[in-house]
Amino acid sequence: MEIVANKFKSIRCTNVSNEQGAKFARLHNDSNVLALGADYLSVHDAICILRMWIATEFEGGRHLDRLKMIEEIEKENMK
């Protein structure tokens, strides 16, 4: 899911398996799509991960440079 989603311009999909991963996917990478592996997570864990991901806002700052680099790559390679 993550690999295909990231083929689309402006999508920053992340596949995480715990709340800490969800937090930093949003905090540092401004993830805007979440992929969760149903075979590897309980419903309870998936809900906790989703809640953390939704509740976390992008930190900005030094992480903006990474997003700008991603945007430049998209401009060059995605028509």
N, C-alpha and C positions, 0 to 999 in steps of 0.2 A: 504494500500500500504506500509506504513512505517513498519508495523509489519512483513509482509512477507519479505520485502527487507532486514531487519536486521537479518533474519535467515541465510543469506549468509555470509561467511567469508570475512572479510575486508570491508564490507559495513557498512557505518555509515549514515543511512538515517534519515532525520528529516522532520517532518511535521510542517510547520510554517504558521502563518496567517497574519504576518506583516513583514515589512522590518527590524525592530529591531531584531525579532526572527531569520530572515535569516542571519543577520550580525553575531550574537553571535553563531549561529549553526556552521558557518565556523570558526570564530575567536577563539572560545574556544574548539569546539569539532571536528574540521576538517571534518565536514560533507562532504560526497562525493556523496550523492544522495539526491535529494530534492523531497518531496511529497507535492502536493498542492491540497486542496479540491475544486473541481470545483463548488460544490453547495454553497460554502461559500465565494468565492472571485469573484470580477469582473475581466474581462480580464485585465483592466488597473492595478488593484492592483497586480494581478499575475505577470504581466510583471515587475512591480517595485520591487517586492519581488525577482524575478529571477535575475534581474540586480544587486541588492544588494548582493545576494548570490554569484554570479559569480565574482563580483568585490572585494570581501573580501578574504584576505589570512589568513591562519592559523597563529595564534600568537606564537605558540610553548611555550617555557618557562615552567612555572608551569603546563601547560595543557598537556604536554607530559606524565606526570605520569599517568594521566587518560587513555590516549590512550594505554600506556604500559599495564595497568591493563586489558583493554578490549582485547588486543592481547593475554594475558595470559589466559583469560577466553575462548577465541576462540580456543586456542591450546588444552585446556582441554576438551572442549565440542563439537567441530566441527571437524569431520573427513572428 
